[in-house]
Amino acid sequence: MRIEFYVLSSAAPADRFRAACQLAMKAWRAGMPVFLRGADLAQCAELDELLWCFKSDSFVPHGLHQQDPDAPVVIGVDDEPVARQGLMINLHPNLSPHLEHFSRVIEIVNQEPQLLALCRENFRLYRQKGYDPQRVEL
C-alpha cells in the first residue's frame, strides 16, 4: 500500500478541504475509486457540498456512504468501502479501521499545530504497522 502525507504550507482548514476535493477529482478522472474520509458527519456534509462547487467548470460524481455507497467518490467516516483497492483521502485524525481495503492512502496535513501533532502520530503508527509513508510538499 502506498501512503503519502501531503503537506500544505497554510494552516487554513478550507485549504485542506479544497486539496482533498482536487485530489479526489484527479483520482476519479484516472479511474480510481475514492473514499473521502471525514472526521465526523458534519465534516462529511461540508465535503459533500464543496465537491458540488469547488470547481465551476467540472463535476465530480460523489455521494455520502449512507446514501450512495457505490458512487465513484464516496464520503464517509468509518464506513467500510464497497470498492476495494482504491484511494482513501483521510481527513480524520485517526487511522481508518479499513486500511487493508485501499491500495493508496493520502493524509492531508496543514500547519495547524494540533493537526500537525496528530499527523505525526499517524505517520509513526503507519510505520509501526510496517508501511513506509512518504512526505509530499504541496
Secondary structure, DSSP 8 states (H G I E B T S, - for coil): -EEEEEE-S---HHHHHHHHHHHHHHHHHTT--EEEE-SSHHHHHHHHHHHHHSSTT----EEETTT-TTSSEEEESS---SS-SEEEEE-SSS--TTGGGEEEEEEEE-S-HHHHHHHHHHHHHHHHTT---EEEE-
